[in-house]
Amino acid sequence: MGTYALKESDWTEKPLNLPKRSDFFVSEDDLDGRTAWEHFGQLNLPQAYERFCEHPMHYQEDFMFMGGKAFAFYFPVIERYLFECSPTDEDDCEAWIIAEGIKIQLNSPTAEAVRPLRDRLLSLADHVLSKLDQLTATEQARVQDAWAELKSALKSV
C-alpha cells in the first residue's frame, strides 16, 4: 500500500515557487482555468489545502481543469486530502471525481507537467482502492472503476 509522500515540514519549510496565472490555463479562453486561478492562485500549499477542505465537492473541479503546471504544484493538496480523509457515503464522492479529473489532466495539452507525478499517482490509487469498504456499494463500484482506469492509464505513461 502507498504512503503519503509529503510531510508537514515539506509544506511549511521549503520555499515554493507558486504557479503563475498562465500556469492555470490550458488555452487562452479557458474559463475553467480562470475559476481555478480565482480559487487557488497565489495560495501556498497549506492555504490551498485549507481552502480545499472547506468544500471538497466544490473545489475538486478546479484540479480537473487547471493547467498541468498548476495541477502538479497543487497535487499535494488532493493527495493529502485522500490520504488523510476517509471516503464518505455522499452521492457524489470526491474520490471518484478526483480520479476523473486526473485522467483529464493526463490527456490535457499540458500533461507533460503532470507525468512526473506518475509514481505518486499510482500510490494514491492503491491507497484509495484500499479504502473502498468505507463506501456504499454503489460508490464502491464507481470509485473502483475510476481509479482502476486511472491506474491503467498511468501504466502506459
N, C-alpha and C positions, 0 to 999 in steps of 0.2 A: 504494500500500500504506500502511496506517496506521502510526502510530508510537505508542510508549508515552507516555502523557500526563504522568505524574509523574516528576520527578527525585528522587533520594535525599534532596536537601535539603528537598523538599516534605514528606517523611515525618518528618524529624527537627527542622526548624527552626520550622515553623508550629505554634502551639498549637492542638490539635484538641479539639473537644468530643466526648467519647466518647458513643456512644448509651446511652440509659438502658435499664434492664432491660425496661421496657414497649415499647421500640422493637423488641425481638426477637420480639414476639408478634403474630400475626395475629388471634388470638381469645383469650378468657380461659382456655380449657382447652387451649392449644396446647402439646402435649408436645414437638413438634419445635423450637419456639421456645425452650423451656426448655433443650433439649440444646444448641442453638446458643449460648445465653447462657452455659451452663456451659463451653463450649469457647472462646468468643471474648469474652464480656462483660468489660469493663474492660481489654481489651488495646488498646494503641495499634497503629498500622499496622505498624511493624517487628516488634513482638511477634506480631501476628496472622499476618504473612507467615511468620515463623519457625515458628509452630505449624502453619500450613497445609502448609508444605514438609516437615514431619516425616512426614506421611502424607496426601497429597492425596486418595487414594481414600477415606479415612475422613472427612475434613473437608469435602469438596465438597458433601455433602448439607446441611450447615449453611447454606450460601449459598442453597440451594433453598428452605428453609423459614423462614429468619429474616424478620422483618418488613421492610417496604420501607425504613424509615429506617436500620435496622442494615445492610441489604444495600447501600444507597447509600454509607454510610460505609466499609464494608469492601470494596466493589467493587474498589478499587485492589489488593487482595491477589490476587484471581483474575486481574485484568488483568495485573499484573506477572508472575505465575506463567506465564500463557500467552504473554507476550511474551519472557520470559527462558528458559523451559524448552522443550526440544524435545519434541514429542509422542512418546509411547512406543508400542511394539507390544503393550502389555498387552491382555488380552482386554477389559478394561473401561476404556477410555481416558478420562481425566478430561475431555478436551476435549468429548467427546460429552455427558457427564453435566452439565458446566457449562452448555452451551448449553440443555439441557433445563431446568435449574434457572432460568436467566434467563427462559426462556419462561414458567415458572410464576410468577416474580416479576412479569412484565408483566401477568399475568391475576389477580394477587392483589388482595384488598381494599385492600392498602396500596401498590398500584402507582404512585400519584401521586408517591411519593418516588423511584421508580426511573426514571420517564420523562425527567427531565433528563439522564440518562446516555446518551440515545439516540445521539448522535454518537460518543461513546467506544465504545459497544457495536458500532456499525457498523464502526468502525475495527478493533476487536478481531476481529470476524467476518471482515473482509478478511484480517487477519493469519493467523488460524487456517486459513482456506481456502487461503492461500498456502503452507502447510506440510504439506499432505496427503501429499506424496510421501515423507514420513518414516514413514508408517504402512503397515501391511499393507493389502491390497486390501479386505478385509472392514471394517477400521476406517476406511479412507478413505471408503467409501460411507456408513457410519453417521455419521461426523463431518461429512462434506459435507452430508448431508441435514439434520442437526440445525441446523447453522449457516446453511444456506440458508433453512430455515424461520424461524429467528430473524430473519434479515435481512428477510425478507418481512413478518414481524410488526412489526418496527421501522419499516418504511416507512409503516405505517398509524398509527403512534403520533404 
